[in-house]
Amino acid sequence: MYRILVIEDDSSMAQVMKKQIEAWGNEVCLIEDFQNIIPAFIEYDPHMVLIDIMLPFFNGYHWCSEIRKQSNVPIIFISSAAENMNIVMAMNMGGDDFISKPVDVSVMMAKIQAVLRRTYDMAGKVPLLEHRGAILNLNDTSLSYGGQRLELTKNEFRILQTMLENKGKVVSRDTLMTKLWQMDCYVEENTLTVNVTRLRKKLDKIGLYDFIKTKIGSGYIIE
């Protein structure tokens, strides 16, 4: 679990970010007093900071500079003014990456994960598969989408993993059954159908409609 400090004065946006980051098993602290950020930073001791450029009292560049006097913690800037000069200045001030507003939570999480892996030497230890904003974590067999976290059964996870590894291609029922057999899950064709149907219903509930399509006589596809 990583502690992530979010310095964002748009409270609704901050809550959306908090929900999504926490869905990945992290801890989040939202700054409320924008005049006294450093004491909160020191007390929380975060692994990462997400900071908006336009803030009350002092801008994000100022606070980045103040944080850099205390720590080399990775900092990701957030701004609706995604112009080259802002990006260059953010990097020159000690930022590690830049996210444009309106924030796409899938892009945000991909950047957070990438910076955390680089910083804390986690490369290869948190493998992910992503499509249409849905992110499958291969370590804990969960699926995250739109701030929601979906727990999958062993069979559902292996089916979805196989489909995502072959997205854009038709995956035959025989291929899926072979993958399940490799996990010592000896399934029949009817059992596979039941598992795919159950998986589709779970995906529908979190808004991933028509995620897995049937190709009659061939198998299934994620397009």
Order of alpha helices (4+ residues) and beta strands (2+ residues): beta-alpha-beta-alpha-beta-alpha-beta-alpha-beta-alpha-beta-beta-beta-beta-alpha-alpha-alpha-beta-beta
